[in-house]
Amino acid sequence: MSTDNANAARRGSESNDLLGLAPERAAFEAWFGEDGKWPSAVRRSGEGYTLAAAQSAWVAWRAAWATSTNRCAAVAAKYGRSDSCVAQQIADEILRA
């Protein structure tokens, strides 16, 4: 698949991104594909990946993301804040500690 076709396919799947995972998927693919060095490592198959290792890593990435998102919300609620940006800042501070 050419780069243009791969990018078009990604845009198409991102438009169907009902869970809001497009930014996380982009970050995952940059990490797993070493910033474009290994594009075949992140070749998609439907909502998943053709490479089993990539699919397993994506499942783990999503679980970690969900956990951190829940922790952010919990910490923000504890401090009486609801803004997601504030929640992420609080989570970042916790992770740096």
N, CA, C and O atoms as CSV, one atom per row, in Angstrom:
chain,resi,resn,atom,element,x,y,z
A,1,MET,N,N,0.854,-1.174,0.000
A,1,MET,CA,C,0.000,0.000,0.000
A,1,MET,C,C,0.894,1.229,0.000
A,1,MET,O,O,1.853,1.304,0.768
A,2,SER,N,N,0.583,2.191,-0.859
A,2,SER,CA,C,1.388,3.405,-0.913
A,2,SER,C,C,1.128,4.235,0.341
A,2,SER,O,O,0.154,4.025,1.063
A,3,THR,N,N,2.033,5.183,0.572
A,3,THR,CA,C,1.879,6.058,1.736
A,3,THR,C,C,0.583,6.850,1.646
A,3,THR,O,O,-0.118,7.013,2.646
A,4,ASP,N,N,0.255,7.353,0.432
A,4,ASP,CA,C,-0.993,8.104,0.262
A,4,ASP,C,C,-2.207,7.244,0.577
A,4,ASP,O,O,-3.137,7.696,1.245
A,5,ASN,N,N,-2.202,5.998,0.095
A,5,ASN,CA,C,-3.321,5.099,0.370
A,5,ASN,C,C,-3.418,4.763,1.851
A,5,ASN,O,O,-4.512,4.696,2.411
A,6,ALA,N,N,-2.257,4.550,2.487
A,6,ALA,CA,C,-2.253,4.245,3.921
A,6,ALA,C,C,-2.798,5.424,4.712
A,6,ALA,O,O,-3.585,5.241,5.641
A,7,ASN,N,N,-2.378,6.645,4.344
A,7,ASN,CA,C,-2.880,7.831,5.041
A,7,ASN,C,C,-4.374,8.009,4.827
A,7,ASN,O,O,-5.090,8.386,5.755
A,8,ALA,N,N,-4.858,7.740,3.605
A,8,ALA,CA,C,-6.292,7.843,3.325
A,8,ALA,C,C,-7.064,6.817,4.145
A,8,ALA,O,O,-8.133,7.121,4.675
A,9,ALA,N,N,-6.530,5.604,4.250
A,9,ALA,CA,C,-7.192,4.568,5.045
A,9,ALA,C,C,-7.257,4.975,6.505
A,9,ALA,O,O,-8.272,4.762,7.168
A,10,ARG,N,N,-6.183,5.558,7.006
A,10,ARG,CA,C,-6.179,6.008,8.402
A,10,ARG,C,C,-7.202,7.112,8.614
A,10,ARG,O,O,-7.934,7.099,9.603
A,11,ARG,N,N,-7.258,8.077,7.685
A,11,ARG,CA,C,-8.238,9.157,7.826
A,11,ARG,C,C,-9.648,8.589,7.822
A,11,ARG,O,O,-10.503,9.038,8.587
A,12,GLY,N,N,-9.895,7.607,6.969
A,12,GLY,CA,C,-11.214,6.989,6.907
A,12,GLY,C,C,-11.588,6.323,8.199
A,12,GLY,O,O,-12.721,6.462,8.658
A,13,SER,N,N,-10.655,5.592,8.808
A,13,SER,CA,C,-10.972,4.905,10.061
A,13,SER,C,C,-11.086,5.895,11.209
A,13,SER,O,O,-11.843,5.666,12.153
A,14,GLU,N,N,-10.331,7.004,11.138
A,14,GLU,CA,C,-10.427,8.010,12.186
A,14,GLU,C,C,-11.778,8.710,12.151
A,14,GLU,O,O,-12.279,9.146,13.187
A,15,SER,N,N,-12.377,8.822,10.950
A,15,SER,CA,C,-13.676,9.463,10.871
A,15,SER,C,C,-14.748,8.589,11.530
A,15,SER,O,O,-15.810,9.089,11.898
A,16,ASN,N,N,-14.478,7.300,11.679
A,16,ASN,CA,C,-15.393,6.382,12.357
A,16,ASN,C,C,-15.001,6.177,13.812
A,16,ASN,O,O,-15.467,5.232,14.448
A,17,ASP,N,N,-14.170,7.030,14.339
A,17,ASP,CA,C,-13.611,6.888,15.675
A,17,ASP,C,C,-14.612,7.351,16.732
A,17,ASP,O,O,-14.523,8.471,17.235
A,18,LEU,N,N,-15.553,6.489,17.059
A,18,LEU,CA,C,-16.609,6.845,18.001
A,18,LEU,C,C,-16.114,6.936,19.439
A,18,LEU,O,O,-16.734,7.604,20.268
A,19,LEU,N,N,-15.005,6.269,19.741
A,19,LEU,CA,C,-14.491,6.268,21.111
A,19,LEU,C,C,-13.456,7.365,21.359
A,19,LEU,O,O,-12.983,7.527,22.484
A,20,GLY,N,N,-13.107,8.110,20.327
A,20,GLY,CA,C,-12.119,9.174,20.486
A,20,GLY,C,C,-10.708,8.657,20.651
A,20,GLY,O,O,-9.897,9.281,21.335
A,21,LEU,N,N,-10.397,7.526,20.036
A,21,LEU,CA,C,-9.074,6.921,20.178
A,21,LEU,C,C,-8.062,7.383,19.131
A,21,LEU,O,O,-6.899,6.984,19.191
A,22,ALA,N,N,-8.475,8.209,18.177
A,22,ALA,CA,C,-7.565,8.598,17.094
A,22,ALA,C,C,-6.243,9.182,17.608
A,22,ALA,O,O,-5.188,8.788,17.112
A,23,PRO,N,N,-6.252,10.097,18.573
A,23,PRO,CA,C,-4.971,10.617,19.062
A,23,PRO,C,C,-4.122,9.531,19.730
A,23,PRO,O,O,-2.902,9.503,19.571
A,24,GLU,N,N,-4.778,8.637,20.478
A,24,GLU,CA,C,-4.035,7.555,21.129
A,24,GLU,C,C,-3.492,6.574,20.098
A,24,GLU,O,O,-2.367,6.090,20.230
A,25,ARG,N,N,-4.292,6.279,19.065
A,25,ARG,CA,C,-3.841,5.365,18.015
A,25,ARG,C,C,-2.639,5.967,17.289
A,25,ARG,O,O,-1.675,5.260,16.995
A,26,ALA,N,N,-2.690,7.259,17.000
A,26,ALA,CA,C,-1.570,7.928,16.327
A,26,ALA,C,C,-0.306,7.860,17.186
A,26,ALA,O,O,0.785,7.607,16.675
A,27,ALA,N,N,-0.458,8.085,18.492
A,27,ALA,CA,C,0.694,8.004,19.396
A,27,ALA,C,C,1.233,6.586,19.453
A,27,ALA,O,O,2.446,6.379,19.432
A,28,PHE,N,N,0.334,5.601,19.524
A,28,PHE,CA,C,0.744,4.201,19.544
A,28,PHE,C,C,1.502,3.839,18.269
A,28,PHE,O,O,2.570,3.229,18.328
A,29,GLU,N,N,0.950,4.216,17.120
A,29,GLU,CA,C,1.579,3.861,15.851
A,29,GLU,C,C,2.938,4.540,15.686
A,29,GLU,O,O,3.860,3.956,15.115
A,30,ALA,N,N,3.061,5.755,16.176
A,30,ALA,CA,C,4.369,6.430,16.137
A,30,ALA,C,C,5.372,5.680,17.005
A,30,ALA,O,O,6.524,5.496,16.614
A,31,TRP,N,N,4.928,5.249,18.184
A,31,TRP,CA,C,5.816,4.513,19.087
A,31,TRP,C,C,6.156,3.134,18.532
A,31,TRP,O,O,7.331,2.779,18.431
A,32,PHE,N,N,5.134,2.354,18.173
A,32,PHE,CA,C,5.361,0.981,17.749
A,32,PHE,C,C,6.082,0.921,16.402
A,32,PHE,O,O,6.907,0.035,16.177
A,33,GLY,N,N,5.775,1.851,15.518
A,33,GLY,CA,C,6.408,1.874,14.201
A,33,GLY,C,C,7.692,2.692,14.171
A,33,GLY,O,O,8.246,2.955,13.104
A,34,GLU,N,N,8.157,3.092,15.345
A,34,GLU,CA,C,9.369,3.896,15.503
A,34,GLU,C,C,9.353,5.113,14.584
A,34,GLU,O,O,10.251,5.310,13.766
A,35,ASP,N,N,8.303,5.924,14.743
A,35,ASP,CA,C,8.127,7.171,13.995
A,35,ASP,C,C,8.252,6.985,12.492
A,35,ASP,O,O,8.913,7.769,11.811
A,36,GLY,N,N,7.608,5.935,11.978
A,36,GLY,CA,C,7.579,5.695,10.546
A,36,GLY,C,C,8.676,4.806,10.002
A,36,GLY,O,O,8.685,4.492,8.812
A,37,LYS,N,N,9.598,4.396,10.852
A,37,LYS,CA,C,10.705,3.539,10.403
A,37,LYS,C,C,10.198,2.172,9.959
A,37,LYS,O,O,10.748,1.582,9.029
A,38,TRP,N,N,9.160,1.665,10.610
A,38,TRP,CA,C,8.614,0.336,10.320
A,38,TRP,C,C,7.117,0.430,10.019
A,38,TRP,O,O,6.307,0.003,10.842
A,39,PRO,N,N,6.729,0.973,8.872
A,39,PRO,CA,C,5.301,1.128,8.570
A,39,PRO,C,C,4.547,-0.192,8.504
A,39,PRO,O,O,3.356,-0.235,8.814
A,40,SER,N,N,5.213,-1.264,8.108
A,40,SER,CA,C,4.509,-2.550,8.037
A,40,SER,C,C,4.171,-3.077,9.431
A,40,SER,O,O,3.296,-3.932,9.572
A,41,ALA,N,N,4.851,-2.580,10.455
A,41,ALA,CA,C,4.569,-3.020,11.825
A,41,ALA,C,C,3.210,-2.547,12.292
A,41,ALA,O,O,2.614,-3.156,13.180
A,42,VAL,N,N,2.706,-1.463,11.703
A,42,VAL,CA,C,1.425,-0.911,12.128
A,42,VAL,C,C,0.402,-0.937,10.981
A,42,VAL,O,O,-0.495,-0.097,10.913
A,43,ARG,N,N,0.559,-1.914,10.090
A,43,ARG,CA,C,-0.422,-2.082,9.019
A,43,ARG,C,C,-1.724,-2.561,9.643
A,43,ARG,O,O,-1.742,-3.522,10.413
A,44,ARG,N,N,-2.801,-1.886,9.304
A,44,ARG,CA,C,-4.098,-2.183,9.914
A,44,ARG,C,C,-4.861,-3.274,9.193
A,44,ARG,O,O,-4.709,-3.500,7.992
A,45,SER,N,N,-5.682,-3.935,9.977
A,45,SER,CA,C,-6.638,-4.916,9.474
A,45,SER,C,C,-7.949,-4.621,10.183
A,45,SER,O,O,-8.154,-5.048,11.320
A,46,GLY,N,N,-8.825,-3.903,9.526
A,46,GLY,CA,C,-10.055,-3.468,10.190
A,46,GLY,C,C,-9.714,-2.493,11.300
A,46,GLY,O,O,-9.023,-1.500,11.071
A,47,GLU,N,N,-10.189,-2.769,12.483
A,47,GLU,CA,C,-9.886,-1.920,13.633
A,47,GLU,C,C,-8.606,-2.342,14.351
A,47,GLU,O,O,-8.164,-1.673,15.284
A,48,GLY,N,N,-8.008,-3.464,13.910
A,48,GLY,CA,C,-6.799,-3.959,14.551
A,48,GLY,C,C,-5.595,-3.872,13.635
A,48,GLY,O,O,-5.548,-3.043,12.727
A,49,TYR,N,N,-4.631,-4.727,13.880
A,49,TYR,CA,C,-3.374,-4.747,13.129
A,49,TYR,C,C,-3.105,-6.144,12.602
A,49,TYR,O,O,-3.508,-7.138,13.206
A,50,THR,N,N,-2.411,-6.210,11.455
A,50,THR,CA,C,-2.117,-7.510,10.859
A,50,THR,C,C,-1.052,-8.250,11.661
A,50,THR,O,O,-1.089,-9.478,11.748
A,51,LEU,N,N,-0.119,-7.534,12.238
A,51,LEU,CA,C,0.954,-8.130,13.024
A,51,LEU,C,C,0.435,-8.421,14.439
A,51,LEU,O,O,-0.014,-7.511,15.136
A,52,ALA,N,N,0.499,-9.676,14.852
A,52,ALA,CA,C,-0.039,-10.071,16.159
A,52,ALA,C,C,0.603,-9.287,17.298
A,52,ALA,O,O,-0.077,-8.913,18.254
A,53,ALA,N,N,1.894,-9.038,17.205
A,53,ALA,CA,C,2.570,-8.290,18.267
A,53,ALA,C,C,2.036,-6.865,18.353
A,53,ALA,O,O,1.887,-6.320,19.447
A,54,ALA,N,N,1.749,-6.266,17.207
A,54,ALA,CA,C,1.185,-4.913,17.195
A,54,ALA,C,C,-0.218,-4.921,17.799
A,54,ALA,O,O,-0.574,-4.025,18.564
A,55,GLN,N,N,-1.007,-5.930,17.456
A,55,GLN,CA,C,-2.361,-6.022,18.000
A,55,GLN,C,C,-2.325,-6.190,19.517
A,55,GLN,O,O,-3.089,-5.541,20.231
A,56,SER,N,N,-1.450,-7.049,20.007
A,56,SER,CA,C,-1.324,-7.246,21.455
A,56,SER,C,C,-0.868,-5.968,22.144
A,56,SER,O,O,-1.377,-5.610,23.206
A,57,ALA,N,N,0.085,-5.289,21.537
A,57,ALA,CA,C,0.579,-4.040,22.118
A,57,ALA,C,C,-0.508,-2.972,22.112
A,57,ALA,O,O,-0.615,-2.189,23.056
A,58,TRP,N,N,-1.324,-2.936,21.045
A,58,TRP,CA,C,-2.419,-1.965,20.964
A,58,TRP,C,C,-3.456,-2.224,22.051
A,58,TRP,O,O,-3.954,-1.284,22.671
A,59,VAL,N,N,-3.781,-3.477,22.283
A,59,VAL,CA,C,-4.738,-3.829,23.339
A,59,VAL,C,C,-4.190,-3.373,24.698
A,59,VAL,O,O,-4.925,-2.811,25.509
A,60,ALA,N,N,-2.912,-3.614,24.938
A,60,ALA,CA,C,-2.292,-3.194,26.197
A,60,ALA,C,C,-2.260,-1.671,26.302
A,60,ALA,O,O,-2.519,-1.112,27.368
A,61,TRP,N,N,-1.941,-1.003,25.194
A,61,TRP,CA,C,-1.890,0.463,25.160
A,61,TRP,C,C,-3.254,1.046,25.520
A,61,TRP,O,O,-3.348,1.974,26.323
A,62,ARG,N,N,-4.317,0.490,24.915
A,62,ARG,CA,C,-5.666,0.987,25.200
A,62,ARG,C,C,-6.043,0.759,26.651
A,62,ARG,O,O,-6.678,1.615,27.266
A,63,ALA,N,N,-5.665,-0.374,27.205
A,63,ALA,CA,C,-5.974,-0.657,28.612
A,63,ALA,C,C,-5.257,0.330,29.519
A,63,ALA,O,O,-5.838,0.833,30.480
A,64,ALA,N,N,-4.002,0.605,29.216
A,64,ALA,CA,C,-3.240,1.562,30.022
A,64,ALA,C,C,-3.838,2.957,29.892
A,64,ALA,O,O,-3.941,3.692,30.874
A,65,TRP,N,N,-4.232,3.317,28.668
A,65,TRP,CA,C,-4.845,4.625,28.438
A,65,TRP,C,C,-6.134,4.757,29.233
A,65,TRP,O,O,-6.372,5.780,29.875
A,66,ALA,N,N,-6.967,3.718,29.190
A,66,ALA,CA,C,-8.236,3.751,29.914
A,66,ALA,C,C,-7.997,3.883,31.413
A,66,ALA,O,O,-8.690,4.637,32.096
A,67,THR,N,N,-7.021,3.152,31.915
A,67,THR,CA,C,-6.697,3.213,33.340
A,67,THR,C,C,-6.231,4.609,33.727
A,67,THR,O,O,-6.666,5.153,34.742
A,68,SER,N,N,-5.343,5.192,32.917
A,68,SER,CA,C,-4.837,6.530,33.251
A,68,SER,C,C,-5.941,7.569,33.137
A,68,SER,O,O,-5.990,8.513,33.926
A,69,THR,N,N,-6.828,7.403,32.162
A,69,THR,CA,C,-7.950,8.334,32.008
A,69,THR,C,C,-8.864,8.261,33.224
A,69,THR,O,O,-9.312,9.289,33.732
A,70,ASN,N,N,-9.140,7.043,33.691
A,70,ASN,CA,C,-9.975,6.883,34.881
A,70,ASN,C,C,-9.304,7.468,36.110
A,70,ASN,O,O,-9.963,8.084,36.948
A,71,ARG,N,N,-7.976,7.277,36.223
A,71,ARG,CA,C,-7.255,7.842,37.364
A,71,ARG,C,C,-7.291,9.360,37.314
A,71,ARG,O,O,-7.449,10.015,38.344
A,72,CYS,N,N,-7.144,9.929,36.105
A,72,CYS,CA,C,-7.196,11.387,35.964
A,72,CYS,C,C,-8.535,11.919,36.443
A,72,CYS,O,O,-8.600,12.891,37.194
A,73,ALA,N,N,-9.594,11.272,36.000
A,73,ALA,CA,C,-10.933,11.713,36.391
A,73,ALA,C,C,-11.127,11.602,37.898
A,73,ALA,O,O,-11.718,12.487,38.518
A,74,ALA,N,N,-10.636,10.528,38.481
A,74,ALA,CA,C,-10.782,10.330,39.922
A,74,ALA,C,C,-10.015,11.391,40.708
A,74,ALA,O,O,-10.518,11.929,41.694
A,75,VAL,N,N,-8.803,11.685,40.267
A,75,VAL,CA,C,-7.994,12.697,40.962
A,75,VAL,C,C,-8.622,14.073,40.799
A,75,VAL,O,O,-8.694,14.849,41.752
A,76,ALA,N,N,-9.077,14.371,39.581
A,76,ALA,CA,C,-9.720,15.669,39.345
A,76,ALA,C,C,-10.960,15.821,40.224
A,76,ALA,O,O,-11.198,16.886,40.794
A,77,ALA,N,N,-11.752,14.743,40.328
A,77,ALA,CA,C,-12.951,14.784,41.172
A,77,ALA,C,C,-12.579,14.990,42.633
A,77,ALA,O,O,-13.259,15.714,43.360
A,78,LYS,N,N,-11.501,14.353,43.055
A,78,LYS,CA,C,-11.046,14.479,44.448
A,78,LYS,C,C,-10.734,15.938,44.782
A,78,LYS,O,O,-10.984,16.400,45.895
A,79,TYR,N,N,-10.184,16.652,43.798
A,79,TYR,CA,C,-9.830,18.046,44.016
A,79,TYR,C,C,-10.916,19.012,43.536
A,79,TYR,O,O,-10.699,20.221,43.460
A,80,GLY,N,N,-12.099,18.452,43.211
A,80,GLY,CA,C,-13.217,19.294,42.818
A,80,GLY,C,C,-13.065,19.926,41.458
A,80,GLY,O,O,-13.621,20.995,41.207
A,81,ARG,N,N,-12.322,19.285,40.571
A,81,ARG,CA,C,-12.117,19.806,39.216
A,81,ARG,C,C,-12.740,18.844,38.221
A,81,ARG,O,O,-12.755,17.635,38.454
A,82,SER,N,N,-13.247,19.359,37.126
A,82,SER,CA,C,-13.832,18.480,36.116
A,82,SER,C,C,-13.202,18.667,34.746
A,82,SER,O,O,-13.450,17.863,33.847
A,83,ASP,N,N,-12.411,19.683,34.564
A,83,ASP,CA,C,-11.779,19.943,33.273
A,83,ASP,C,C,-10.771,18.849,32.953
A,83,ASP,O,O,-9.884,18.562,33.757
A,84,SER,N,N,-10.905,18.240,31.780
A,84,SER,CA,C,-10.027,17.121,31.425
A,84,SER,C,C,-8.571,17.548,31.318
A,84,SER,O,O,-7.671,16.761,31.610
A,85,CYS,N,N,-8.331,18.789,30.901
A,85,CYS,CA,C,-6.938,19.262,30.821
A,85,CYS,C,C,-6.329,19.347,32.215
A,85,CYS,O,O,-5.171,18.980,32.417
A,86,VAL,N,N,-7.103,19.829,33.162
A,86,VAL,CA,C,-6.629,19.894,34.539
A,86,VAL,C,C,-6.388,18.483,35.054
A,86,VAL,O,O,-5.399,18.229,35.742
A,87,ALA,N,N,-7.291,17.566,34.721
A,87,ALA,CA,C,-7.124,16.178,35.153
A,87,ALA,C,C,-5.828,15.610,34.604
A,87,ALA,O,O,-5.102,14.926,35.325
A,88,GLN,N,N,-5.524,15.877,33.345
A,88,GLN,CA,C,-4.286,15.367,32.759
A,88,GLN,C,C,-3.064,16.006,33.420
A,88,GLN,O,O,-2.067,15.323,33.656
A,89,GLN,N,N,-3.126,17.286,33.716
A,89,GLN,CA,C,-2.012,17.951,34.399
A,89,GLN,C,C,-1.772,17.333,35.766
A,89,GLN,O,O,-0.627,17.113,36.160
A,90,ILE,N,N,-2.841,17.055,36.483
A,90,ILE,CA,C,-2.717,16.427,37.796
A,90,ILE,C,C,-2.096,15.049,37.649
A,90,ILE,O,O,-1.207,14.680,38.416
A,91,ALA,N,N,-2.568,14.277,36.655
A,91,ALA,CA,C,-2.022,12.933,36.438
A,91,ALA,C,C,-0.543,12.993,36.082
A,91,ALA,O,O,0.248,12.177,36.557
A,92,ASP,N,N,-0.169,13.958,35.249
A,92,ASP,CA,C,1.240,14.117,34.876
A,92,ASP,C,C,2.096,14.411,36.104
A,92,ASP,O,O,3.205,13.894,36.233
A,93,GLU,N,N,1.573,15.246,37.005
A,93,GLU,CA,C,2.306,15.547,38.234
A,93,GLU,C,C,2.467,14.317,39.097
A,93,GLU,O,O,3.526,14.100,39.686
A,94,ILE,N,N,1.422,13.508,39.176
A,94,ILE,CA,C,1.488,12.262,39.952
A,94,ILE,C,C,2.539,11.327,39.365
A,94,ILE,O,O,3.325,10.729,40.100
A,95,LEU,N,N,2.553,11.203,38.043
A,95,LEU,CA,C,3.498,10.296,37.393
A,95,LEU,C,C,4.939,10.780,37.540
A,95,LEU,O,O,5.864,9.970,37.596
A,96,ARG,N,N,5.129,12.090,37.602
A,96,ARG,CA,C,6.495,12.625,37.767
A,96,ARG,C,C,6.993,12.449,39.207
A,96,ARG,O,O,8.200,12.423,39.450
A,97,ALA,N,N,6.064,12.329,40.155
A,97,ALA,CA,C,6.434,12.255,41.575
A,97,ALA,C,C,7.120,10.953,41.909
A,97,ALA,O,O,7.496,10.730,43.060
